[in-house]
Amino acid sequence: MSRGGKLIVFSAPSGSGKTTIVKHLLGQPELNLEFSISAASRDPRGEEINGTDYYFISTEDFKTHIKNEDFLEWEEVYRDNFYGTLKSEIERIWAKGKNVIFDIDVAGGLRIKSKFPEQTLAVFVKPPSIDELKIRLKKRSTESEDKINMRIAKASVELATAPQFDVVIKNYELEVALQEAQQLVHDFVSKH
């Protein structure tokens, strides 16, 4: 893989606000960012579009890509439910002269940081509390109570990884978190 632009990783438990922060950053042209679309071995949900939200591929094809070492990072989140970042996705964005921004789970974010330590800014978005996380997930109304409880259990484990990231942004007040994230990313992409 060629060594192109910068990699900006945003990781957090579900409901922390990382997706909102990433969308805000993508709207800042001076940062020269493009979103890394992950591959997923599941069917699209709701309004999701292949090639925009995820690259939806079959479990069988996903396993073939793993064997061929086509992924920068990948994870089997639940049984036969895979997510990963294709190396070709990063190459595609770097070929455009852009920096790559990720909205990715904690394990994947740390793997990217370990492979490109100098080129990566790894940011952990921390929610005010587990209780607030649960409230935010319930407000979404997109998942069952069981799924929310699974995400909350996973969040406790993910929160423990925060010190392994370069920076922790506390998303207690969204406007403050957005400004902090924008300044961090601006400073990182500006240095050579």
N, C-alpha and C positions, 0 to 999 in steps of 0.2 A: 504494500500500500504506500502511495506517495505521502509525503509530509506536506499537506496543504496549509489551510488557514487554522484558525483557533476552534476549539471545541468548548461549548458552554453547556454544562450539565445542570439541570434542575431536577432534584429528587425530593420526595416527601411522601408521607403516608397519604392515601386517598382522602380528599376533602381539605387538604392543607392550603390550597389555593395556588399550587404550582402552575396549573394549566392557565389560569387567569393571568399570572405574572408572565408566563412565556408568550401568551397572545399579545400582551401589552408591549413586550420587548420587540416582537416581530413587527410591530407598527412603528418602530423608530428607525427610519432609513439610515441614519448616521452610524448605526451599529453593524450594518451590512450582514444581517443574519438570514439564514434560511432554516426552516424546520426539518429535522431529521424524522422521516416517516418510518415508524417501526413496522416490522413484519409480525403478523399474528396468525395463529393456526385456528382461529375461531371464525364464526360467521359474523358479518356486520350486524351491529345493533342499531335500531332506530334509524336515524338519518345518516349513519356513517357511510362514507364513500371510499371504495377501493382506490388506492393511489393518492388519496388526500388525507384521510384519517389514519389508515393503516394500509399495508399491502397484505391483503387477505390471501393466505395460501393454505393448502391442505396440510394436515399433520404429516402425511407421507412425504410431501414436497419439502416441508420444513426439516424433517429428519435427513433428507438427501442433502439439503444445504448445510446442515451441521456436519455431515460426513465429509463434504467437500470443503469444509472450513471457509464458507462464504460469509460467516457472521463475525462482526467485531466483538459482539457479546450476544448471549442468548440465555434464556432461562425457561425451565418448565415450571410455570407458576402453579398450576394445578395439574393433575394427571392428564396427559395428552393435550395440554393447553399451553402452547409455547408463544413466547414473545422474544423478539431479537432485533438487532440492528445489522442490516446487511452492509458489508464493506462497500459494495457498489453504490449505496445511498450516500455515503460520505464522499466517495470519489466524485459522484455526480455534482454535489454541492461545491466541493473544492474546485472542480473544473470551471465553475462559474465565478470563481474568485471570492466566494462568500465564506463567512464563518458559520459553523454548524451549531444549532441550539437543540438540545434534547429535553423532552418532558418524559422522564424515564424512572423506573423503579430504583430503589436504593442499591440493590445488588448490581444492576446493570451500570448505574452511574459510577460506582466505585471501580468496576472492571475497566470502563473506558479511561478513567483517571489513571489506573495502574499501567495501561498500555501506552498512554500519551501523557506522561506526568507534566511535562513542560508546556504542552499546548492546551491543556485542559483547565478550566475553572469549574470546580465542582461545588455547587451551591445546594445546601439543604434548607428546605422551607419548613419551619417549625410552627405548628398550630398552637393556639393559646393553651389548650389542654385536650386530653382525651375526650372529656365530656363535650367540649365545643365541637370536636371532630365528629362525634356521633350526631350532634344536632345538625351540622352541615350535611352529613351524608343522608340523614332522614329528609331534610329539606329538598334534596335532589329528586326524591321520589322515583328513583330509577332501579332500585334494588330491593330485594326481600329483606326482612329482618335478619334472617340467617346470614345472608351475604354481607350485610352491614356488620354483624357481629364478627364474621370472619375478618373483615377489613380492620375492625377495631383491634382484634387480637394481633393481627400482623403489624398494625401501627405501633404497638408497644415495643415490638422487636426492632422495627425500623427507627424509632426515636433513639434507641440506644446507639445507632451507628452515626448519629449527627457529628460527634467529634472527629470522625474520619474524613469529613469534608473540609474544603478550604475555608468556606464561610457558612455561617448559619444565619439565615434571615428569619426573624420572628414575625410571622404574619398575624399580628394581633389587630392591626389597623391596616386595611388594604392599601390606602393611598401612601402611607409611609413605606410599606413593603415594596410597592411599585417603584417609588423614587429610589430607595436603597438599591434595589436590583438593577435599575437602569444605570445608576452611578457605578456600581461594581463592574457591570459588563462593559460599560464605556471605558473605564480605566484599563480593564484587561485587554480589550481588543485594540486599544490605542498604543499599548507598549509593544515593542518589537522583540 
